[in-house]
Amino acid sequence: MYMQPQQYPPRGYEMHPHHNPHPPPPMPHPSMMQHHQYQQQQQVMTRPPIPESIPPSSQSQEVSGNQCDFCLGDEYENKKTHKSEELITCKDCSRSAHPTCLNFNPNMLLSVKKYNWQCMECKTCSICGNSENDSQLLFCDDCDRGYHFYCLQPPLSKAPEGDWRCKLCVTQFGELQEN
């Protein structure tokens, strides 16, 4: 059996508008209401945008709250430069860093976006996939990939003097110029 809710008489202001000691505030002029709504929309629209330089594939990572292991900033602010900067994330341990905190050059920044980058602690040889003999691991100065001296063709007996570029980067950027 359905019963209608009981109706109660109005209380307070609704019953005696002239006797209420706390009347509601006057309604603002319609143009003021439109201005207030416009301000609210602008506040929503002025949230810091995701920097355009972050590729779409990594935008989902940054929403999860990645933080640079070096400066403790995020993609909205590098704490050293006080500018927004994308983070790169290690494929193995998920640690992140700003390229400037890692002292990456422009070629490195282009290169690390094209493969599953590894941090120093997780770095493996790009040829054999092994991290053993890390004292024999050589890092390309333009892509940050690691290579064992003995996995290269031709193999190296020791680390070269100065900068070194792997074959992939020689193809992409050309031979290193000697100063």
Secondary structure, DSSP 4 states (H G I P E B T S, - for coil): ---PPPP----GGGT-TTT-SSPPPPPPPHHHHHHHHHHHHHHHHTSPPPPTTS-HHHHHHHHTT--BTTT--BTTB-TTT-S----EE-TTT--EE-TTTTT--HHHHHHHTSS----TTT--BTTT-----GGGEEE-TTT--EEEGGGSSS--SSPPSS----HHHHHHH-SPPP-
